[in-house]
Amino acid sequence: MKSRNRMIGIVIVAISVAVVVQLAPDSWSERMETIKTAKEDDSLLGRFGAWRVSSSIALSNPVFGGGFRAVQSSALWDSFKDGPTLLPFIEVAPSSPSGLAAHSIWFEVMGDMGFIGFLLFVALVANAFLTRREILKLTKARGPSLRWASDLADMLGAALLAFVVTGSLLSAAYFELPYIFLILMEVLKQHVRKTVAAGKVPPPAPA
């Protein structure tokens, strides 16, 4: 959606999706069918239970949390599975094993680091997207000399968006690559600021 050849990209993606759906094995189709019986899906119920326990750990330890991989500890799981939680409408299945992965970057950080760590994590991610906006403003209408910076900011933003969306259902809060993207976004902003301030690019075209 951010490319200069948007329509070509949309057509290629649409064709690719159609081909994948047609060639996908029966096991994939059967897995998709389980959406209709979500309440009986042990994997889904396990995720919900992990979210509940993670938030319960955070409520009881709002400053420091339970420590890294807290929800994976059987002892902590058993201690907090029936405690106060942000998700009281979710019940941990009695048959659910003790100690599961958090299955969400948000609940993973919340349970591990408490609400202070959670807010810092959210601030890091939000700041990256705000930084992208600033880069686009600085590079807008300044000709091709800074187009590469605008493109790079868009691609870093797209990569971080993919991390945020997929990470909402995965324990990937400590995966190194997104943090490298966060750093690159800030470095890019500082470089563009210095380049513009030094007058090495033409000023914005008059409206």
C-alpha positions in Angstrom: 0.0 0.0 0.0 3.0 2.3 0.4 4.8 1.5 -2.8 4.7 3.7 -5.9 3.4 0.8 -7.9 0.5 0.2 -5.7 -1.9 -1.4 -8.2 0.7 -3.9 -9.4 1.4 -4.9 -5.9 -2.2 -5.4 -5.0 -2.7 -7.6 -8.1 0.3 -9.7 -7.3 -0.8 -10.2 -3.7 -4.3 -11.1 -4.8 -3.0 -13.7 -7.2 -0.6 -15.1 -4.7 -3.4 -15.5 -2.1 -5.6 -17.2 -4.6 -2.8 -19.6 -5.6 -2.0 -20.4 -1.9 -5.6 -21.1 -1.1 -5.9 -23.5 -4.0 -2.7 -25.3 -3.3 -2.9 -25.4 0.5 -3.0 -29.0 1.9 -6.2 -30.4 3.4 -4.7 -30.1 6.9 -4.7 -26.3 6.5 -8.3 -26.3 5.5 -9.2 -28.5 8.4 -7.4 -26.2 10.8 -9.3 -23.2 9.5 -12.5 -25.0 10.1 -11.8 -25.1 13.8 -12.7 -21.4 13.9 -16.3 -22.5 14.0 -15.7 -24.5 17.2 -13.3 -22.1 18.9 -14.8 -22.9 22.4 -13.5 -26.5 22.0 -10.1 -25.5 20.7 -7.5 -26.4 23.4 -4.9 -24.2 21.7 -7.2 -21.1 21.7 -8.3 -21.8 25.3 -4.7 -22.2 26.3 -3.9 -18.7 24.9 -6.8 -17.1 26.7 -5.7 -18.8 29.9 -2.2 -17.5 29.5 -3.5 -14.0 29.0 -5.6 -14.2 32.1 -2.7 -15.5 34.2 -0.3 -12.9 32.9 -2.6 -10.1 33.7 -3.2 -11.6 37.2 0.5 -11.7 37.8 0.8 -8.0 36.7 -2.1 -6.9 39.0 -0.4 -8.6 42.0 3.1 -7.2 41.0 2.4 -4.0 39.1 5.9 -2.5 39.5 8.2 -5.4 38.7 6.0 -8.1 37.4 6.8 -11.7 37.8 10.1 -11.8 36.0 11.1 -13.1 32.6 8.9 -16.0 31.3 6.8 -15.7 34.5 3.7 -17.3 33.0 5.7 -20.3 32.0 6.4 -21.2 35.6 4.1 -23.9 36.8 4.3 -22.6 40.3 3.3 -19.0 39.3 0.6 -20.3 37.0 -1.0 -22.4 39.7 -0.7 -19.4 42.2 -2.4 -16.9 39.9 -4.8 -18.8 37.7 -7.7 -18.0 40.0 -6.5 -14.6 41.1 -7.8 -11.1 40.1 -7.4 -10.5 36.4 -8.1 -8.0 33.7 -10.0 -10.7 31.9 -12.5 -12.0 34.4 -14.8 -13.2 31.7 -12.2 -15.8 30.7 -11.9 -19.1 32.6 -8.8 -21.2 32.7 -9.8 -24.7 31.7 -9.4 -27.2 34.5 -7.5 -29.5 32.1 -5.2 -26.7 31.0 -1.5 -27.6 31.9 0.4 -25.4 34.3 2.8 -23.0 32.8 2.3 -22.0 29.2 3.9 -19.4 26.9 2.2 -16.0 27.1 1.1 -16.2 23.4 1.1 -12.4 23.1 3.8 -9.7 23.2 1.5 -7.5 25.2 0.5 -9.9 28.0 4.1 -11.4 27.9 5.6 -8.0 28.9 2.7 -7.2 31.3 3.2 -10.4 33.2 7.0 -10.3 33.1 7.6 -6.6 33.9 4.5 -5.3 35.4 2.6 -2.3 34.2 5.6 0.0 34.2 7.5 -2.2 31.9 4.3 -2.7 29.8 3.8 1.1 29.4 7.5 1.5 28.4 7.1 -1.2 25.8 4.0 0.4 24.4 5.7 3.8 24.4 8.7 2.3 22.4 6.4 0.9 19.8 4.2 4.0 19.5 7.3 6.3 19.4 8.6 4.4 16.3 5.4 5.2 14.4 5.5 8.8 15.5 9.1 9.0 14.4 8.1 7.6 11.0 5.5 10.4 10.6 8.2 13.0 11.5 10.6 11.5 8.9 7.9 11.7 6.2 7.1 15.3 7.1 10.8 16.2 6.8 11.3 14.5 3.5 8.0 15.5 1.9 8.4 17.7 -1.2 12.2 17.8 -1.0 12.8 16.0 -4.2 14.5 12.6 -4.9 17.5 13.3 -2.8 15.7 12.1 0.4 13.2 9.8 -1.2 15.3 6.8 0.0 14.7 8.0 3.6 11.0 8.2 3.1 10.9 4.7 1.6 13.1 3.3 4.4 10.8 4.8 7.0 7.8 3.3 5.3 9.4 -0.2 5.1 10.6 -0.1 8.7 7.0 1.0 9.7 5.5 -1.9 7.7 7.9 -4.4 9.4 7.0 -3.1 12.9 3.3 -3.2 12.0 3.8 -6.9 11.0 5.5 -7.5 14.4 2.7 -5.8 16.3 -0.1 -7.7 14.6 1.5 -11.1 14.5 3.1 -10.6 18.0 -0.4 -10.1 19.5 -0.8 -13.9 19.3 2.9 -14.9 19.8 5.4 -14.8 22.6 7.9 -12.7 20.7 8.4 -9.6 22.9 12.1 -10.2 23.2 12.9 -11.0 19.6 15.8 -8.8 18.7 14.9 -7.8 15.1 12.1 -5.3 16.0 14.4 -3.5 18.4 16.9 -3.1 15.6 14.1 -1.6 13.5 13.3 0.8 16.4 16.9 1.9 16.5 17.2 2.3 12.8 14.1 4.5 12.7 15.5 6.9 15.3 18.9 6.9 13.6 17.2 7.7 10.3 15.3 10.6 11.8 18.5 12.1 13.3 20.2 11.7 9.9 17.4 13.4 8.0 17.2 16.2 10.6 20.9 16.9 10.2 20.8 16.7 6.5 17.9 19.2 6.2 19.4 21.5 8.8 22.7 21.6 6.9 20.8 22.7 3.8 22.1 19.7 1.8 18.6 19.3 0.2 16.3 21.8 -1.5 13.6 23.4 0.7 10.0 22.3 0.3 8.3 23.5 -2.8 5.9 26.4 -2.3 2.3 25.5 -2.0 
